[in-house]
């Protein structure tokens, strides 16, 4: 992930900003549940030959990657759908190959997120939603990554888009990159619109753009895109800070959490997931984190 990348992350102040009052107000209105919050942790792709011998057996064929991936992780930030809308047959194949408790989190196609009409008049939005319904109970949360040039001056279009999104069956979270969404009154107003419509706000934690760490909660679920720097010490302390914050939000009513620990080239995503999963479990979240046993040897990896 090149967005927000820096050459010297050790020089970055990674301290969280203050949680907005609007988030606390929203949390106070959520119904409290006795059931544990649903926690989903995963990487950003499964096509990783480098994971042979850890996530995958050494002799694993690429056609079996999803099966073994979903045995270790229970979700995926699914970027494949950003480049093309899959056919029903492809969706069905993915559905059949994934574990029963797995959730797909597809990224909206660029023919939606990067079009002047956000795919409304072209029919691409409806086509994408119809395709995603094929994931059935394995459908997690879709997310739309708006381009950097899409600013608050297009709020009317974005509200029209959100009104077109189905009110049940598929959750949606939106990631903003234009800085004016976070520093202008007109930009911040979008988060109130999203709360009214039940649309989530992606929260991104990346070194070079601390403004996108907005901590606005706009739905009873949230999606965190955490961008690490090779599991250096600040990655670990940042993930621990997230666990503390989200455990507090859980007690206040957050009921569904998607957390994607990015690492350079996706290589250390399994190790990052193990690290944060253990921290989550210590805070009474329930998650079956990866068991990175070296396949065919039985040797357990020492991560930290």
ABEGO torsion letter per residue (X at the ends): XABGBBABAAABBABBBBBBAAAAAAAAABBBBABBBBBBBBBAEABBAAABGBABBAABBAAAAAAAAAAABABBBBAAAAABBBBAAAAAAAAAABBAABBBBBBBBAAAAABAAGGAAAGAAAAAAAAAAAAEAABBBBBBBBBAABBAAAAAAAAAAAAABBABGBBBBBBBABAAAAABAAAAAAAAAAAAAGBBBBBBBBAABAAABAGBBABABBBBBBBBAGGBAAAAAAAAAAAAAAAAAAAAGBABBBBBBBBBGGAAAAAAAAAAAAAAAAAGBBBBBBBBBBBGAGBBBBAX
